[in-house]
Amino acid sequence: MDKPTGRTEKPVRQVEFETMLLGRHSHLFNPRTRSSGGRLDRSAYILLSRIQMDGPMSIGQLTEAFGLDASTLNRQTAAMLRGGLVERIPDPDGGMARKFRISAEGARQLDADRAEYILSLGKVMDTWSPEDVATFAGFLQRFNSDIERLEGHPWPRP
């Protein structure tokens, strides 16, 4: 049951239900394959997005950014290395740890997947006004920012 806050009771149950459905629907309009080749898996899409925004990152920096253990990130980055999505480089700032940089192929696949995802979202929101889309985006950003604040792992935003 939703906890009363002293103000009007919040419909948190409705948010839970809708976010559950959102997770389900995201798989329906984000198919696993594309005619021009495979698709990035979810972890590669997210890791590449972060590296693209922040620049080269070490396992330690990725651990801090995502709040995941190093063994998980070692597995994920090893798979991305094998797939040619990232490359290991010396730290451009002269540090000891090697860093992962998105490769040209990784950038190409990320850009292609992002464009396809944006196209799919555009189809879903085709009948929405630009103002409604902007309002929805604002609420999603607020929702995600509050999750990040509670977890202590903020995501950089353009």
ABEGO torsion letter per residue (X at the ends): XBBBAGBBBBBAAAAAAAAAAAAAAAAAABBABBAAEBBBBAAAAAAAAAAAAAEBBBAAAAAAAAGBBAAAAAAAAAAAAAAGABBBBBBAAGBABBBBBBBAAAAAAAAAAAAAAAAAAAAAAAABBAAAAAAAAAAAAAAAAAAAAAAGBBBBBX
